[in-house]
Amino acid sequence: MTLEQASKGSRVRVLKRASGHRFASSLDGMGIHVGDELLVVGYAPFHGPILVEIPSSGVRVALGRGMAEKLHVEPVEA
């Protein structure tokens, strides 16, 4: 599934980034790497960005829906 499909409050692990080098560099700059766990904090209304937290660092990042569609994740069991 993609990050856009994850439910609010769910924990997911990044499996792959389905796009080019520029996209990967953008995510690296935000601190999001393959294998990282993310917590889906919330969704902005009207198809706005998705707010995620990187639990290992406590950093929160807003990702646009286009980016979230290209980020493949799997659920993490509690």
C-alpha positions as CSV (number, residue, x, y, z in Angstrom):
1,M,0.0,0.0,0.0
2,T,1.0,3.6,-0.3
3,L,1.4,6.1,2.5
4,E,-1.7,7.9,1.2
5,Q,-3.8,4.8,1.9
6,A,-2.6,4.5,5.5
7,S,-5.0,5.3,8.3
8,K,-4.6,8.2,10.7
9,G,-2.9,7.0,13.8
10,S,-1.3,4.0,12.1
11,R,2.4,3.0,12.3
12,V,4.0,2.0,9.0
13,R,7.4,1.0,7.7
14,V,8.8,2.4,4.5
15,L,9.4,-0.4,1.9
16,K,10.4,1.6,-1.2
17,R,10.3,4.9,-2.8
18,A,8.8,4.6,-6.3
19,S,10.3,7.4,-8.2
20,G,13.5,9.0,-9.3
21,H,16.7,10.3,-7.7
22,R,15.3,13.8,-7.0
23,F,12.3,12.3,-5.1
24,A,14.7,10.1,-3.1
25,S,16.9,13.1,-2.3
26,S,13.9,15.1,-1.1
27,L,12.9,12.3,1.3
28,D,16.4,11.9,2.5
29,G,16.5,15.6,3.3
30,M,13.3,15.2,5.3
31,G,14.8,12.2,7.2
32,I,12.6,9.6,5.6
33,H,14.5,6.5,4.5
34,V,13.7,2.9,3.4
35,G,13.2,0.8,6.6
36,D,12.1,3.8,8.7
37,E,8.9,3.7,10.8
38,L,6.4,6.5,10.4
39,L,3.4,7.5,12.5
40,V,0.5,8.9,10.4
41,V,-0.5,11.9,12.6
42,G,-3.2,13.4,10.3
43,Y,-4.6,14.5,7.0
44,A,-5.3,18.1,6.0
45,P,-8.8,18.7,4.6
46,F,-9.5,19.0,0.9
47,H,-6.8,16.6,-0.3
48,G,-4.1,18.5,1.5
49,P,-0.8,17.2,2.9
50,I,-0.3,14.3,5.2
51,L,1.4,14.9,8.5
52,V,3.7,12.1,9.6
53,E,6.1,11.7,12.6
54,I,9.4,9.9,12.4
55,P,9.3,8.3,15.9
56,S,13.1,7.6,16.0
57,S,13.8,11.4,15.9
58,G,10.4,12.9,16.9
59,V,10.5,15.1,13.7
60,R,7.1,15.8,12.0
61,V,6.9,16.3,8.3
62,A,4.1,17.3,6.0
63,L,4.1,15.3,2.7
64,G,2.0,16.3,-0.3
65,R,-0.4,13.7,-1.6
66,G,1.7,13.2,-4.7
67,M,4.7,12.3,-2.6
68,A,2.6,10.1,-0.4
69,E,1.3,8.1,-3.4
70,K,4.9,7.3,-4.4
71,L,6.0,6.0,-0.9
72,H,5.2,2.3,-0.5
73,V,4.7,1.2,3.2
74,E,3.6,-1.7,5.2
75,P,1.7,-1.7,8.6
76,V,3.8,-2.2,11.7
77,E,2.3,-4.3,14.4
78,A,2.3,-2.7,17.9
